[in-house]
């Protein structure tokens, strides 16, 4: 699959690159979900305990921006390395979401959206960033705008969503 990424910038090549990236994303989602389902009941208790812990702004910013930074670094090394980053992000996202859904039962859909708000909001932006990196059209101004939007999303998560989640958990 990695052989599909060539430095050419033709429309056909960009379309092939986009399909290979989508396949990597889909494979990561499926694998993460299956591994989460295969995990024992200890995963549910760990997910529940992690979801009620406090979060710092530094760790939230780091976890939100790390995929963007590692993606840019991966493309510098090799365009095909972006497949590993894409697969890894999809795997971890799916694994965590499935674990939270299972840990919180009927309220899992809400818990998942609130705990993973930054991920849900940043995934479309990250995927767009990946497509721009593959096409070679990532510019400094565009990259700065992506990072600024990511920081805005993280700030909203920290200032609005996290206190809402804490108040909901306090009522349990």
N, C-alpha and C positions, 0 to 999 in steps of 0.2 A: 504494500500500500504506500509506503513512504517513497517509492520510486516515482509516484505520480507527480510529486512536486518538482517542477523544473523552473529554472529562473526565467523562462519565457513569460511574456506578459500578454499573450494573445487572449482573446475572449474565450476561445475553446479551452485553453489551459486554465484560465481562471475558473471556469465552470467545473472542470475536472477537480481542481484543487478544492473548490467549495464542496463537492460531493464527497471527496475523501475526508475532509474535515468533518462533515456531517456524519459520515459512517463511524469515524472515531468517537465522536460525541455520543452517538446512539449506543455504540458498544460499551462505552464507559457507564452510561446510565443503566443499561441492562445488567452489566457485571456488578455494579455497586448495589443494585436492588437485590440481586440473587445472593450476594455475599451477606447482605444484611438479613435476608430471610433465613439463611443458613446459620446465622449466629444464634447462640443460646439465649436464654432468658437473662443472663447477666448483662447483655447489651442493653436491654430495656431499662434496667435499673441504673446503668451508667448514663444513659441518655437523659433519663429523668433527673438525675442528680446534676448533670452538666447544664441542663436547661434552667434550673432554678438558681444557679450560681451567679455571682455578679460579673460584670464585664467592664473592662477599662477601655477608654477611648483609644489608647495606644494599641492594645491588642486587636481592637475592632478595625482600626485603620490598617494595621499590618496584615490582618487576614483578608481584608478587602483588596488591598493594593498588591499583595504578593503575586496573585495570578497574572496581573498585568505586567509586573516587572519580570517575572520568570518567563513570560511569553516573549517579551522583547529580547531577553537574553537568549532564549532558545532559537529565535529566528536569526540572531547574530551567529550562533554556532552552526545551525543547519535548519533550513526551512522544514525539513521532515521532523525535526525535534519538537516542532509545535504539535504534532500528532500526539506525542506522549503527554505534553502539558494538557492538551484538550481531553484526552482519555482520562488522565488523572483527576482533573477538575470535575468532570462528569461523574466519575466513579465516587469521589468523596462527597459530592453533592447528593447523589442518589443514595449512597450508603447512610449518610447522616439524616436525610429526609425520611427514609424508610424506618430508620431506628426511632426517630421522634414520633412518627405516626404510630408505630407499634407501642411505644412507651406510654403515650397519652390516650390511647384507645379512641373513644368517640370524639374527644376534643383534639385529637392529633392533627387534624387539618388546620385548626386555628393555632395550635402551639407551633406547628411547623412554620407557618407563615410569619408568626411573630418572632420566633427565635432566629429564623434564617432570613429575616427581612432583607438584609444587605445582599445576601446571595441571590435571592429571587429578583431583586431590583437590578443587580449588577450583571447577571448572566447575559441578558440581551446585549448589553454594552460590551461585555467581554467578547462575546461571539462576533459582534461587529468589528471590534478591535482586531481579532484574529483574521477576519476576512480582509481587513485593510492591510495587515502585515503581510499576508500571503500575496496580495495583488501588488505589493510594493508601493502602495499609495499612502502609506502612513507618513504624515508630515508632522513636524514639531508642533505646529499650532493645533492640529487635530488631536495629537497625543496629549497636549496640555489641556485641551477641552475635555477629553475623556477622563483625565485625572481629576479635574475640577468637578465634574459631574459625579464621579465616584466619591469624592470627599463630601459633596452635598448629601448624597444618599447615606453615607456613613454617619454624618452629623444628624440627619433625621432619625436614623435608627437609634443613635445614642440618646438624643434629647426627647424623642416622642415615643418611639416604639418600645424601647427598653423600660421606661417607667410604666407604660401601659401594661406590659407583660408582668412586671413586678407587682402591680396592683392586682392583677388577675390571679397570680400565684398566691398572694397574701390572703385571698378570699377562699382558697381551697381548704 
